[in-house]
Amino acid sequence: MDTSKKYRQLIKFIEELPNVQYKKTFIFTTRRITSEIRMKKDYEIILKLLENKGFTIINDFNVKGFNTISILKCIVEMNSSDGNHLP
């Protein structure tokens, strides 16, 4: 399981949600660069927690997010542009 602070906060938030009956929900998530196997495992935990609360997952979308915690941050920032500067 992912041990990041934000992931733990998300799990806690879901656990504190009230139980519902057949409440439709859409899941949009971003993720850092990680293996597909680990991402799938962490994502399944979120899905199961929501389903156990009574939510019906109607669809989901997952995309890689911006990396802000590793050496890759420097590389990504050097290669990105906000559109206001010419190369």
GIHUKA-V443865 format. One record per helix or strand of 2 or more residues. SS is the DSSP state (H for helix, E for strand). FROM is the first residue (numbers start at 1). TO is the last residue. Records with the same first field share a line. If there is no record, write none. Layout:
SS->FROM-TO  FROM-TO
This chain:
H->5-16  36-52  71-79
E->23-31  55-64
